[in-house]
Amino acid sequence: MEPMKRIWPAALAAAAVVSGVSAAGAAEGTPVAWGPCPADVAKPGLQCATLDVPLDYRHPAGRKISVALSRLASAKPAQRRGVLLVNQGGPGLTGLDFPVSLVDAGLPQRVRDTYDVIGFDPRGVGHSSPVTCDMTPVQTVESVNPPFPYRAADVTKAAKAAKTVARQCTAAGTAAVLPFITTANTARDMDRIRAALDEPTLSYYGDSYGTYLGAVYTTLYPRRSDRIVLDSSLGPEGYDAEALRSQGLGFEIRFPDFAKVAAADPAQYGLGATPAAVRAKYFELAERLDRAPAQGYDGTTFRTVTAAVLRSDAALPALARLWHKLDVHEPVSPATGSGAGSDNFAASYLAVVCGDSQWPEAVGTYQRNVATDRVRYPMYGPYAANIRPCAFWPAPVEPRVRITDHGPANVLMLQNLRDPATPMPGALRMRAAFGDRARLVTADQGGHVAYLNGTNQCGNDAVSDYLATGNRPAHDTFCRA
């Protein structure tokens, strides 16, 4: 296959490439005017607003795009420390209602009283000048979740589809915006939000991909960062090809937790009486559904749904019931994914993960990676190593931000020991990159996203205490189950 030209159109790439561009010194606009939220995110007590920000921070006086933000105001203004900006990861996920989701999950009142909790749809997402690649429903799904590859020819087939999507993205109506939908620019938007709210610093809670966003922010703006919490961390390299491949390892580490649940009640689930039998059933069901899809489930859907549900301990019994129904051909609820509705999630996801870093270009590299991970991590590794549109994406417009130890000691990391999506090795690399700036609290539990999402009260308390009081563990800490 001939490679796609590795630059954005000349009109988009004319400016010099720089890293760590600061918004300081640029005109930062008018204060935020809070009002009602859009109907699809309206919640009691939640206010919304929009903020204009530069499309390209190298040219802050140039074209503007809008960023939508939300606020759950502190009920005790006299006790309020400042603002807590929150992000639930993705990339590509909306965030206007995330403050309410945190409250619903049990965000302690002492944290709510300490801050106005600020959510936002990152640039390119949802109500923030959304991007598109004009994808069909099938493309919307397969651009993020390509079919499981059994052999090298499957990677070649996926490459053709990925190349088509990449070309569509660079020709769509929002193509001029796509090069600037990056983590670094979203971090710069966060600092514009801080300035518009007339706050000298901001505190931050981010989970999953949101950890990398927070790490980039506090690297670019260390002195404007107050209390920074990173929950379920990517590595300091961000969401690149190796981060995606690491989910093969994460699946293998996490799966025994599910296998124990399923094997504990073979009469109800019928998946086997031992964890080894449940593991064998996984391969049997996945391969059967690849040969003969049923009720909207093929093997790829089965694998990706399983990987998603493994992120929550509370959902493991429901996953076992789903497997049982698929196994005995009982009716199941249809799987839903990023193909429903618009392609905004997929387009903004691709913009960030492809635009943040250079992905391997050669199809043969992905074929080798798939073959390697089929041996290393057979349950999920080949899927995670498969080719995506990033292989054919134009080159990033600026270098990746390097996470360092320069700045105040104000970062608290929380990590589940058996995280399937952002496994422990990445968190350890992020911890090492921050050096003395960070402390790591490791919770002896499985699942993705630790805070308010499990039974480990030690980990929950560490985050709540830090946000509410500033008390951070003196050393890295292990929270037993």
N, C-alpha and C positions, 0 to 999 in steps of 0.2 A: 504494500500500500504506500502511495506517495505521501509524505508527511504534509500536514497543513502548514501554511506559512506561519512562522512562530512569532509574529508581532501583531499587535492591534493595528487597525487602519491608521495611516499616518497622521490624520487629524487628531487622533486620540493619543498618540505616542510622541508628539512633538516636544513636549516639555522634558526637561532633564529629569533623570531618575534620582530620587533621594530617599533616605530612610529617616524615620524618627522626626518627620516634619511636625513642628509645634504650631498650635493655633494661637499661641501667645502673640500679642501685638496686633492681631487682625481684629477688625471690627466684629464684635460678637453679637450684634443685633439687640432687639428689644427684650424686656422681661417676658416671662411666660404668662399667658393669659389663660387661666384654667376655666373650663366649662364642662358641659355634658360630654360623656363618652359616646362613640359610635354605638349604634344599637346592638351590634353583635358582641360587644364587650362590656356593655353597661352593667355595673354592679353597684349595690348600695355603698355609698361613701367614696366611690372611685370617681375622680375627676380626670379630664383629659385635655390635651393641648397639642399644638404642633409647633415645631421650631424649624426655621430655615437654616441650613448648613451648607458649606461649600461642597460641591460635587468633588472637586479636586483641591486638596489643601495646599498644593503647590501654587495654586492661583486662587487665593481666598476671596478675591473680589469678583471672580467669574461666576459661572452658572451655579445656581442653588438647587438643592433638592430639599424635601421636607422629611422630618423625623417626627413621628407621633409618640407622645409620652403620656404617662398616667401618674396619678398621685393618690395614695392613701395617707392623708395627713395625720400626724400625731394628735391624739386627743388631749395631750398635756404639753402645750407649747412652751411652758416655762421649763419643762424638763428636756425639751428637744435638744439633741446634740447637733443634728444636721440632717443630711439626706442619706438614705441607703438605696443606692441604685442596684437593681436586681436583674439577672438575666438567666433564662432557663436553658441556654445552650442551643443546640441544633448542629450547625448553623441553618438558618432558614425558618426557625420557629418564631412566631409572634410572641409579644411580651407585655402587651398592655394590661392583660388581666392577671399577670403573674403575681403582683402583690396580693391580690385576693386569694389566689391559689395557695400562697405561702401561709396566709392567715387560716384558710380552711384546713391546711395540713397541721396546724398547731403552732404557728409562730408565736412565741411567748409575748404576753402583754408588755413585759418590761422592755422587750426589743421594739415593739410597736410604739411605745411611749417615747423611746429614745430618738426615733427618726420619723420623718416623712419618707414613706417607702415609695420609690419611684420606679415604675416599669417603663419599657419602651419597645416599640417595634424597631429592630435595627434597620439601618438603611437598606432599601431594596425589598423590605419585607412588609407584608400586610398593608397597614395604613400609612407606611412610610415610603412614598414614591416607589411602588412595587415594580419589580423587573419581571420579564417574561422571556421565554425562548420559543414561544409559539409551538409547544409540544403537544402531540396527541396524547390521549390518556395512556396508551401503552408506552409511549416514550417517556411520559412523566414518571411512570413506575420504573421502567428499565434503566433510565439514566442514573437512578440512585441504587436500584436493586436489579442488576443484570442477572440473567438466568445462570443457574449453577453450572460451572464448567466441569465436565467429566474428562475432556480430552483437549488437546491443543486446538483442534478445529473449532471447538466451542468458543475459545478465546478469540480466534480470528473472526468468527461470526459476530461476537459481541463488539469487536473493534469497529466493524463496519457501522453498526448502529450507533456506537459512541461518537464516531467521526461525524455522522450525519447530525446528531444533536449539537455537537460543538459548532458546526457550521451554521445551524439554525440560530444558535445563541448570538453569534457575531453578525447575523443579518436581521435579527428581530428589531422591533420598534424601539426597544430599550438598549440596543447594542452599545450606544455611546456611554451609557451609565455603567454597564457591567464591569469594565476594568477597575472601577473605583469602589466596588462592593467588596471590600476587604476588611480583615480584622483590624488592621492599623487605622483605617479611616473610620471604622465604627468606634474605636477607642478615642479618636479625635472628636467624633460627635459627642461622646460621653463627656468630654471636657467642655464642649460648648453647652451641653445641658447644665453642667455644674455652674458655668459662668452665668447662664441665663437665669438660674435660680438664685444667683447672688450668694453663692456659698464659696468660702475659701478653699474647702476640700470636700471630697465625697468619700463615703464608705461604700463598700461593694460586697454583694454576695452573688456568685455565679457558680452554676454547676455544669458538668459535662464540658462541651465546647466553651461554655461561658467561663470556665477556668482559664482557658488560653486568652480569651478576650480580657479578663481581669488582669492576667499577667502582663499582657501587652500594655494595658492602660497604666499600670503602676510602674512599668519600665519607662514609658514615655513621659509620665508625669509623677515621679516619685514624691515630690513635695506637695502635690495636690491630692495625694492619697491619704485617707485617714485609716480606717480599719478594713482590711481586705481579706475576704474569706473565699477560698477556692475549694469547691466540693466535687470530688471525683475528677481528678486532673488528667488532662492530656499531658504529653511531654512538652518540653520547651520548644520543640520543632513545630507544634501546632497540629492541625488536622491534615497531615500529608499522607502519602501512599503507605508509609510504614505504620502510621497510626491506625489506618484502616486495616492493614494486615494484622495488627496486634489483636484485633477482635477475634481472630481464630484462637489465639492463646486464651483470651478472656473467656470464650465459650467453654473451652476445655476445663478451665479452672472452676467455673461456676456450675457446670452441668451436674457434678455429683450432688450438689444440694437438692436439685430437682429430682434426681434419680432416687435419693433416699425417701423423698415424699411419696413418689409414685410407687416405689417398691414396698413401702410400709403398709399399703392397702391393696394388694393384688386382686382381692375379690371385687372391689369397687372399680378399679381402673383397668385391670386386665392387661397391664403393660409388663408384667414380670414380677417375680418375687425377690429379685436381687437387683442392686444397681447395675450390674453387668448386663442383666437381661433388659433393663430399661434402655441402656445405651444401645444394645443390639436392635431394639424396637425402633429407635430413632432412625437408624440406617435403613431398616426395612420399610418404614413408612415413607421416608423421603424418596427412596428409589421407586417405590410403588406409585407414588403420586407423580413422579416425573414421567413414568410410563403411561399412566392413566389418571390425569387430573380429575378431581371430584369436588363438586360444590364450591368451585372457585379456588380450590387449593391445588397447585402443582408443587413439585418438590421445593422450588425456590421459595414460594410463599410459605410453605410449611417451615422451612429453615429460618426464614426471616421473622415470622411470627413467633416461633419458639425463642429466637434470640431476644426479641423485644420483651416477651413476657418473663424471661429469665431475670430481667432487671428488677423485679419486685418479688420479695418473699411472699407477700400476701396473695399474689396471683398464681403461685405454683400449683395449688390444687385445681384451679380452673384450667390451667394448661394441661394437667393430667386428664381432666375430663374431656377436653378438646381432642387430645390424642386418642382417647378411648373411642370417641364417637367417629373419628376419621377411620380408626382401625376396624370398627364393626359396621361402618357405613350408615350410621345414624345421622339425622339432619344436624347441621351446624350453622351458626351464624356466619354470614359471609365475611371474609377478611377485608379489611379496609386499609388503605394506605395513601401514599402521596399522589396517587392517580385520581383521587376524587376531586372534582372541581377544577380550579385553575392550576397552572403549573408553577405558581409563584414559589412554593416551598422548594421544589426541585431546582428552579432557575436560580434562586438566591443561594441555596446550598452549593450548587456548582460554582457560582460566582466566587464564593468565599474559599472553598477548598481548592479550587483550581487556580484562583488568583493570588492566594497567599504564597504558594511555593511551586517550584518547577517539578512536575511529575515525570516519570520515565516516559519516553516517547515511543520506543520500539515495542512492537507487539510481542516479539520474542522474549523480552524481559518479563512481560506478564505471563507468558506461557511457562517460562521457567519458574516464576514465583508460584504459580498455581500448582505445578508439579511438586515443588518443594513443600508447599504447605498442605498438599494432599497427604504427605507422609507425616509431617510434623503435627498438624492439627486437622485430622480428617473430618471432623464433624462440621466445621465451619470455615476452615482455612482456605479451601479453593474459592469459595464465594468471596471472601474478604480480599483475596489477592487478585481477583478478576479485573479486567480493564474497565475504566470509566472514561467519560468524555474529557477528563483532565489530561489524558494522554495527547489530545489534539487541540488543547486550549492555547490561545496566544500566551506569550511569555508574560509573567507578572510585571506590572508597571513600576514596582520598586522592590528592593530586597526585603526579605523577611526580617522582622524585628528580633533582635537577639536578646533573650531574657538573661539578665545579669544580677549580681548581688549588690548593685549600686543603688542605695536608697535606704530609707528607715526600716527598722525591724518591725514591720506592721502587717505581715502576711501570715494567715493561719490556713493551713491545708487540712482537709478532712477526707479520708479515703477508706472505702471498704476493702477488706483484705481480698475478697473474691468478687471483683467487679468485672462483669463480662464485656462492657463497652469501652471503658478506659482502665485497663488492667494496671496492676501495681507497678510494673517496671516504668511506665510513663510518668507516674506520679513521683517515683524516686528520682527520675532524671530532672523533673521540674524542681523538686526539693533541692537537689544538688546545684541547679542553676541559680537559685535564689540565695544559696548559702545562708549566712546569718540573718538575712531578711525574714526567713520563714521558719515556722514550726509545723511539724507534720503530726497529726493525730490519726492513727490507724485503728479502725474498728473491726473487730473479729466478727464480721458478718458478710453475707453475700448481697448481691444486687448493685444496681447503678443508682447513684445519688444517695448519700448517707444521711444528710441532715433532714430530720422530720420524716424519714422514710424507712424506718426500721425500728428495732427494739433496743438498740444500743444507746442507753440513756447517757452513758459517759461521753460519747461522741456528740450527741445533741447538746449536752450541757456545755461542752467546751466551746462550741460555736456561739450559743446563746450568751454565755458569760462574756466572751470576748466582745461581741457586738454591743451588749448592754453596759459593760463596765470597763472594757479595755484590758481586762486581765487575761493574759495569754500564757499557756504553759511555758515554763522556763526551758523545757527540753522537749524533744520529740516524745510522743506518748503512745502507748498501746492500750487500747480499751478492750478488755476481755469480753467474751460473749456473755 
